[in-house]
Amino acid sequence: MGIPKILGNWKVVVLSFLGATTFWFFSALGKDYNYRIQYPIEFVYDQDSLVEIKPLPNYVDIDVAGGGWDLFKESFWFGSDPIKIELENPAAIRYLTRPTILPIISEQLNDFRINFLFTDTLYIDIDRKVSKKVNLAIDSLGVSMDADYRIISSITLRPDTATIFGPKSFIDTLGNQYVIKLDADEIDKAFDRFVKLGLPEAWEIQSAPPTVNVQFEVDRFDQLELPAKVELQNFPDDSSVYATDPNITVRFVVQRELREEYFSTDFKIVVDYNLINPRDSTAPAIVIYHPESVIEVVTLPDSLSITYE
């Protein structure tokens, strides 16, 4: 019988405590207090023709005086509407200072007395939305090809123009041509894809059309080497100066299907006496002529040693 009596006493104590706490709480809310709160704000402007460059502030830090219940609600943002700050010409404004902000806050928080506005400045970075029509091109040197493949045709874009929409500060940086970088690696077959322009993802930048069709042909290339005859120019007729070892190999890259069509006589290599480097007595081996269909032509070695009798 002793335990139920103790439990009953605890219930009385707990209920008494809750009752006293509740009475104190509501009594306290009925008094006036000073309180520092971060109150939400909302900027009002034409979002169809303007765009945020940097995120706008979303609250102001203020010290207010008012009834406890009102302060309780506002401090936890229970159903509180944000302070609306209308911007008439946002693209021309870079900041709002305390003397400008305070009257707006005081007018909309008329249930409170504003003791102090801790927020000194609200920084604003909004720009006008504009557009520009540009010609499109592909960064051909930046195309990632398989080691044995090369582009063998012109690069076609359909369409070859686009209109880009975005903040004026960005659009003003664009030239008349916009270069697209292909997001593809180690291409080893004909390319025919719709690709995005690769515009920055920020600031609501868009293009019309959003994608363009890019096409080009590729083929496999081989690296070949052939012995080449060297032509000595401007050397003395008395043979007092001559190339120590006049043997030169020409290395080049060509389409695989054409690899059998080239001979040593298709290349002309010249070593000019007037171009001798006196510091090491060498003269460069210069490729004067090669077939148009070969690429990446080099000589091995790239210079000859010169001997003086």
C-alpha positions as MATLAB code, in Angstrom:
seq = 'MGIPKILGNWKVVVLSFLGATTFWFFSALGKDYNYRIQYPIEFVYDQDSLVEIKPLPNYVDIDVAGGGWDLFKESFWFGSDPIKIELENPAAIRYLTRPTILPIISEQLNDFRINFLFTDTLYIDIDRKVSKKVNLAIDSLGVSMDADYRIISSITLRPDTATIFGPKSFIDTLGNQYVIKLDADEIDKAFDRFVKLGLPEAWEIQSAPPTVNVQFEVDRFDQLELPAKVELQNFPDDSSVYATDPNITVRFVVQRELREEYFSTDFKIVVDYNLINPRDSTAPAIVIYHPESVIEVVTLPDSLSITYE';
ca = [
       0.000    0.000    0.000;
       2.988    2.339    0.505;
       4.141    2.324   -3.176;
       0.831    3.471   -4.740;
       0.686    6.304   -2.217;
       4.210    7.459   -3.198;
       3.305    7.318   -6.916;
       0.186    9.345   -6.226;
       2.253   12.000   -4.464;
       4.656   12.188   -7.432;
       1.726   12.751   -9.783;
       0.581   15.647   -7.637;
       4.074   17.111   -7.621;
       4.491   16.795  -11.406;
       1.057   18.280  -12.129;
       1.756   21.128   -9.736;
       5.100   21.778  -11.417;
       3.560   21.761  -14.890;
       0.788   24.058  -13.775;
       3.215   26.507  -12.208;
       5.474   26.399  -15.279;
       2.572   26.987  -17.639;
       1.351   29.898  -15.528;
       4.838   31.385  -15.454;
       5.301   30.899  -19.197;
       2.110   32.663  -20.209;
       2.629   35.316  -17.558;
       6.119   35.955  -18.961;
       4.781   36.168  -22.509;
       2.445   38.924  -21.418;
       5.333   41.260  -20.565;
       7.415   43.485  -22.884;
      10.970   42.471  -23.821;
      13.928   43.459  -25.950;
      15.098   40.724  -28.296;
      17.640   40.327  -31.080;
      16.319   38.345  -34.054;
      17.296   37.503  -37.601;
      14.201   38.383  -39.582;
      13.611   37.033  -43.119;
      13.574   39.429  -46.050;
      12.467   39.070  -49.667;
      13.507   41.253  -52.587;
      10.768   42.092  -55.062;
      11.769   42.767  -58.691;
      10.982   41.653  -62.236;
      12.567   38.202  -62.338;
      11.622   37.674  -65.991;
      14.011   40.360  -67.229;
      16.619   40.230  -64.445;
      18.894   37.575  -62.957;
      20.862   37.231  -59.706;
      24.621   37.160  -60.236;
      25.241   36.402  -56.549;
      22.679   35.101  -54.001;
      20.770   37.920  -52.347;
      20.722   38.329  -48.529;
      17.824   36.453  -46.917;
      17.608   38.096  -43.489;
      18.363   41.225  -41.475;
      19.741   41.258  -37.938;
      17.658   43.570  -35.698;
      17.050   44.341  -32.023;
      13.352   44.927  -31.297;
      11.087   45.646  -28.322;
       7.613   44.162  -28.019;
       5.268   41.781  -26.269;
       6.644   38.412  -25.233;
       4.151   36.384  -27.261;
       4.798   38.365  -30.442;
       8.545   38.093  -29.969;
       8.233   34.367  -29.353;
       6.423   33.897  -32.651;
       8.793   36.090  -34.635;
      11.965   34.643  -33.153;
      10.952   31.207  -34.430;
       9.385   32.595  -37.657;
       6.022   31.034  -36.799;
       3.851   32.237  -39.660;
       5.845   35.452  -40.020;
       5.821   37.017  -43.476;
       9.226   38.187  -44.728;
       9.968   41.874  -45.014;
       9.522   42.783  -48.671;
      12.082   45.120  -50.193;
      11.049   46.428  -53.599;
      13.818   47.236  -56.057;
      12.857   49.690  -58.770;
      16.082   49.522  -60.780;
      17.992   46.491  -59.478;
      20.619   46.414  -62.247;
      21.789   49.895  -61.203;
      21.895   49.178  -57.447;
      24.885   47.559  -55.786;
      23.895   47.884  -52.107;
      21.336   49.243  -49.649;
      22.598   50.958  -46.484;
      21.102   51.161  -42.991;
      19.331   54.548  -43.547;
      17.505   53.006  -46.528;
      16.707   49.664  -44.901;
      15.492   50.917  -41.508;
      12.334   52.773  -42.663;
      11.253   49.726  -44.698;
      11.629   47.441  -41.681;
       9.904   49.849  -39.303;
       6.924   50.201  -41.616;
       6.390   46.466  -42.036;
       7.139   45.447  -38.423;
       4.744   47.968  -36.914;
       3.924   45.647  -33.976;
       7.445   46.203  -32.644;
       9.740   49.047  -31.829;
      13.042   48.808  -33.657;
      15.817   49.481  -31.146;
      18.760   48.922  -33.478;
      19.527   47.521  -36.927;
      22.729   45.479  -36.741;
      22.778   44.856  -40.504;
      24.763   47.758  -41.930;
      24.594   46.964  -45.665;
      22.677   44.622  -47.964;
      24.759   43.870  -51.053;
      22.918   43.385  -54.337;
      24.284   41.910  -57.569;
      21.511   41.719  -60.161;
      21.949   42.102  -63.910;
      19.686   42.529  -66.913;
      18.939   39.517  -69.119;
      20.043   40.124  -72.707;
      20.808   37.978  -75.756;
      23.332   37.774  -78.575;
      23.497   35.798  -81.804;
      26.888   34.148  -82.383;
      28.552   31.966  -84.991;
      29.454   28.487  -83.761;
      32.753   26.669  -84.258;
      34.499   23.589  -82.905;
      37.852   23.650  -81.117;
      39.394   21.156  -83.558;
      42.764   21.145  -81.774;
      40.982   20.212  -78.556;
      39.158   17.200  -80.013;
      40.305   14.062  -78.198;
      41.209   11.490  -80.852;
      42.421    7.934  -80.507;
      46.204    7.850  -80.915;
      45.988    6.291  -84.401;
      43.080    8.366  -85.752;
      42.787   11.791  -87.343;
      39.962   13.969  -88.661;
      39.863   13.731  -92.486;
      36.909   15.999  -93.314;
      35.665   19.454  -92.507;
      33.690   19.762  -89.253;
      30.033   20.507  -89.965;
      27.667   22.162  -87.486;
      23.892   22.312  -87.999;
      22.877   24.985  -87.250;
      26.078   26.990  -87.308;
      24.639   29.900  -85.305;
      22.880   30.206  -81.940;
      21.349   32.885  -79.749;
      22.700   32.951  -76.190;
      20.614   34.409  -73.347;
      22.081   35.504  -70.019;
      23.161   38.396  -67.804;
      24.550   41.387  -69.675;
      27.885   41.172  -67.828;
      28.424   37.689  -69.320;
      26.962   38.319  -72.777;
      29.240   41.357  -73.188;
      32.271   39.044  -72.891;
      31.207   36.993  -75.926;
      32.715   37.660  -79.318;
      30.976   37.068  -82.613;
      32.131   33.447  -82.560;
      31.505   30.920  -79.798;
      33.834   27.904  -79.740;
      32.385   24.594  -78.587;
      34.599   22.020  -76.875;
      33.526   18.457  -77.608;
      32.924   16.327  -74.533;
      34.165   13.084  -76.107;
      37.343   11.068  -75.557;
      39.527    8.990  -77.897;
      37.281    9.248  -80.945;
      37.971    6.421  -83.427;
      34.953    6.492  -85.727;
      32.816    8.930  -87.662;
      31.312   11.538  -85.352;
      27.626   12.472  -85.632;
      26.092   13.747  -82.384;
      23.977   16.510  -80.915;
      26.110   18.386  -78.402;
      25.508   21.185  -75.933;
      27.311   24.481  -76.305;
      29.037   24.060  -72.948;
      27.695   27.289  -71.462;
      28.252   28.114  -67.769;
      25.603   26.510  -65.565;
      25.174   29.597  -63.379;
      23.083   32.712  -63.992;
      20.325   30.949  -65.946;
      22.377   31.079  -69.168;
      20.599   29.349  -72.055;
      20.868   29.030  -75.805;
      18.491   28.604  -78.708;
      18.859   25.960  -79.940;
      20.135   24.180  -76.794;
      22.133   21.659  -78.875;
      23.732   21.511  -82.326;
      24.546   18.572  -84.583;
      28.295   18.049  -85.096;
      29.584   15.791  -87.872;
      33.022   14.842  -89.195;
      34.818   11.825  -90.679;
      37.872   10.112  -89.227;
      40.313    7.498  -90.462;
      43.172    5.455  -89.135;
      46.694    6.750  -89.772;
      50.073    5.003  -89.671;
      53.518    6.389  -88.974;
      56.053    5.592  -91.704;
      59.745    6.214  -92.270;
      61.636    6.480  -95.555;
      65.265    7.243  -96.359;
      65.478   10.641  -97.989;
      68.033   12.223 -100.276;
      69.551   15.418  -98.904;
      70.315   18.388 -101.148;
      73.262   20.481  -99.966;
      72.926   24.158 -100.821;
      75.488   26.989 -100.853;
      78.364   24.711  -99.859;
      81.840   25.632 -101.277;
      82.538   24.062 -104.672;
      85.990   22.875 -103.588;
      84.498   20.316 -101.134;
      86.415   21.858  -98.265;
      83.211   21.740  -96.252;
      80.836   18.774  -96.332;
      78.188   16.960  -94.293;
      79.834   14.353  -92.086;
      76.983   11.849  -92.506;
      74.422   13.011  -95.079;
      71.961   10.217  -94.383;
      68.503   11.462  -93.361;
      65.309    9.583  -92.581;
      61.972   11.283  -93.042;
      59.171   10.277  -90.674;
      55.546   11.085  -91.450;
      51.955   10.096  -90.735;
      49.517    9.049  -93.458;
      46.156    7.330  -93.874;
      46.559    3.582  -93.639;
      45.006    2.961  -97.049;
      47.590    5.257  -98.681;
      50.699    3.910  -96.985;
      52.001    2.136 -100.080;
      51.834    5.192 -102.322;
      54.899    7.126 -101.133;
      58.582    6.966 -102.062;
      61.772    8.702 -101.017;
      61.632   10.926 -104.080;
      58.347   12.403 -102.848;
      60.264   14.358 -100.204;
      62.842   17.098 -100.632;
      65.246   17.783  -97.764;
      67.695   20.696  -97.853;
      70.721   21.482  -95.699;
      71.938   25.050  -96.270;
      75.537   26.049  -95.606;
      74.406   29.577  -94.736;
      72.408   28.225  -91.780;
      75.340   26.507  -90.046;
      75.431   27.040  -86.287;
      79.063   28.025  -85.547;
      78.808   26.861  -81.932;
      78.381   23.168  -82.787;
      78.989   23.090  -86.564;
      75.551   21.746  -87.411;
      73.012   22.804  -90.019;
      69.275   22.092  -89.817;
      67.630   19.599  -92.162;
      64.647   21.440  -93.652;
      61.742   19.753  -95.402;
      61.166   21.846  -98.504;
      58.516   19.645 -100.098;
      56.291   16.724  -99.163;
      52.972   15.356 -100.489;
      49.937   17.280  -99.247;
      48.293   14.113  -97.927;
      51.005   13.393  -95.341;
      51.167   15.103  -91.941;
      53.514   15.462  -88.980;
      56.620   15.343  -91.174;
      59.980   15.367  -89.342;
      63.548   14.439  -90.183;
      65.794   12.062  -88.240;
      68.137   13.562  -87.278;
      66.850   17.115  -87.449;
      70.326   18.493  -88.336;
      73.628   17.351  -89.869;
      77.140   17.755  -88.545;
      79.405   19.742  -90.848;
      83.117   18.925  -91.332;
      85.780   21.423  -92.420;
      88.891   20.186  -94.273;
];
